[in-house]
Amino acid sequence: MKSLTRSALVLAAALAAGQALAATRGGQLVYGRYADSLFLDPVLNDANLDIWILTNLYDTLLQPTTDGKGVQAGLASSYTTAKDGKSMVLTLRPGLKFADGSALTAADVKWSLDRARNPEAGAWNSSLASISSIVASGNKVTLNLKQPDPTLPAALATFNAAIMPQKLFTAAPGKNDAEKAKAFAEKPVGSGPFVLSEWKRGSYMVMKRNPYYWKKGDDGKALPYLDSVRFEIIPDDNTRILKLQAGELQGAEFIPLSRVAELKKAPNINMTLFPSTKVNSILMNNRPKLNDGTVNPLSDVNVRQALNYAANKDALIQVVTYGTGKLMKSYMSSTTPLFDAKQPGFPYDLAKAKALMAASKFKDGFEVTVLATSGSADDLALLTALQQMWGAIGVKLKIEQLDAATKTARYRANDFQMRTAAWTNDINDPSQITSYYTLFDNIESVHTGFKSAEIDKLFAQSQQELNPAKRAAQYQQIQSIYLKAAPIVYLYETPYPVALSNKVKGFVQIPLGNNIFAGAYLDK
Amino acid sequence: MHANYVIKRLLQIIPTFLAVMLVVFLLVRLLPGDPASAILGDRATEEVVERTNRALGLDKPLPVQFGIFVGNLLQGNLGDSISLKVPVLRLILERLPTTLFLTAYAAVLGVLMAVPLAVLAAVRRNTWVDALIRGVFQVGLSLPVFYVALQLLTLLGARLGWFPIGGYGEGFTGHLYHLFLPALTLGLNLAAILVRTLRNSVIEVLGAEYVEFARAKGLRGRVILGRHVLRNALIATVTLLGLNIGALIGGAVITETVFAIPGVGRLMVDAIFGRDYPVIQGLTLTFAVIVSVVFLITDLIHARLDPRAELS
């Protein structure tokens, strides 16, 4: 047994070494994106289009691990939390530099985090809300906290806590922070593995390797391996795939799930399904009455559970995700830290669903309208399948297709019964999705109107609980309470489908969605 | 020559623009959804949405917003894009040349295909040649633009490798090469519209008295076609082309998406989905200017070709 383990280790080491030798340096990787970034400022950005590539340009003190489960060292080589949990000391690596060659100091760190936690700035400041003050001294940065905060390491590994060069930013033209950010974000300089060298909006973006990047590759020299990455903006899915097949691209994101099987068979293409934090569900209006004053059948927990049991997820996974999805058992994805693998979810059980309907106040069934995103083939496939499944328990589903902005406006006004929805985490911690999905005081539990005093209490405790086992227990309870209340229809988790040329090695899209090009290289 | 006429027409454009601006300004605000929540997505809190809308000046009463917009416009300022945070004018100037190039390219290809084929169909009217030409274009007209685009891409781009898939290349020859397939897509659509009308007008001209007269005089068929028929056919083409320029730009919206061309068509689609008011307004104004100018040029050319058309 022991010798077997040892030989396995030797083999693994040999494989790793082989890989290390194979990493080739240089070249340009051309990657097809479905849309362009909007605004490359870590604090004031708005969308995944920015978030998912910001970490290539700006580095953070800590970094999310590629499995989505925790954090690892970044610009800070280590950190310690005080016994009472009321402060945290981070030690910066020696000799850190920004992409222009200027030194990255503790003062830059203090300034960047102060900017990021300013409540007036951006949509993301709440992740750093526990910080009361920051002290920079030498290569050490001390964060003094209002209360213990178990989410802080993950927050410091998130895009909005990126470290920016104070001098360059303040030297940018503009009267205030927002104006300076506009100017700076046109030609951003950070300390990430790459630096923006060219950007033709809507067309392409080129990132060149940052020669001062601190992280070393397997060959002992500084990362990244690539000389540059070029993003081509190709909104049409088919065109992206054609361009990849023709060799004009070495990578293409957001491959339609319907084409995954076909591309898996293609000889020169490495069709990869990166695990994600994406959960797909149907959000229900849980309020007793709808906006027009009529009684809302979805306010009955029996009905909500019945709809969950009557949805045959295995069939939906085949129909909508072409088998690439995975059963959703908790409101958070299985790649989210503190996901409770023991959650039963709602396995398909038509008999149980019928019994629940019979026990509800709506025995004779009812008609319900769901808001879908127009033009989304996935939404339509999903909902027409559900129409059939729910028909079996006397629920008549009507589909209303709306463009995304109109859909958003409708549910913001609580003017909906059901709507399709997907979520991805921005931070390697369960607190973000939990605060949105389960807390009424945030945005009425993503406008479902769900409210649970028990969850509110557990969540508040978990936000200060430094004991990982205790925090995990709190999250287990939250997930159970939420599941029983069934404010949403649990559907499936879906991966990030990326098609790469066989030559591309070392590229990862982490569960949070960030595209990591630092360790990517092109095989010769 | 027609300087007075041109000046008068240009002056007439101004109230048209104001009306267009007012309508668009109100229409985009009547759409459900606001820019802040469109950009921020599902998870933004009310507070953040409100703060964002306030920062964009969208909390002010509509007349005030319109006043600010027109005031800025008079200073040549179209405002900043809400989602991209750069001046709208810059975005349009960056992307307009690409769309104009594509539109002109498509128009040229469309005319090059349509005119000879329409004349051929007319001359050989009611033969199999006529039926074939009309049939092919009838089918072409009924196929959706994105379908034709994808088929061309798959066949001539991916399978045969004759043309690049998407993008628009560097320099004039680069544009010609890269934009060939999208221009062909749009050109086919345009040719389908042109062929039908052109064929009819050629048949009409062929039966006209003066053509009979010319024939009686003993002029050869080719001369009649060149001197009399084509000249008249050209009048119809120019007018039709002018009228279809809006449709051509509309078609560019789809082709630009399929062929990954960063033109104003795609910018408009993104702006509408993102409720990016300043971009929508700026682009509408641009389209209005283009269409007005094209109509004016069409009228001028028409007058040149057809002395009967009076400019007044």
Interface residues (C-beta under 8 A of the other chain):
Chain A: A35 L38 F39 D46 A47 E120 A123 A178 K182 A185 E186 K200 R201 G202 S203 E232 I233 I234 P235 D236 N238 T239 L242 K243 Q245 A246 E248 D403 A404 A405 T406 K407 T408 A409 R410 R412 A421 W423 Y436 N442 I443 V446
Chain B: L31 P32 G33 D34 S37 A38 I39 L40 G41 D42 R43 A44 T45 E46 V48 V49 R51 A55 D80 S83 L84 K85 V86 L91 E94 R95 L150 L153 T154 G157 A158 G161 P164 I165 G166 G167 Y168 T257 V258 F259 A260 P262 R266 L267 D270 F273 G274 R275
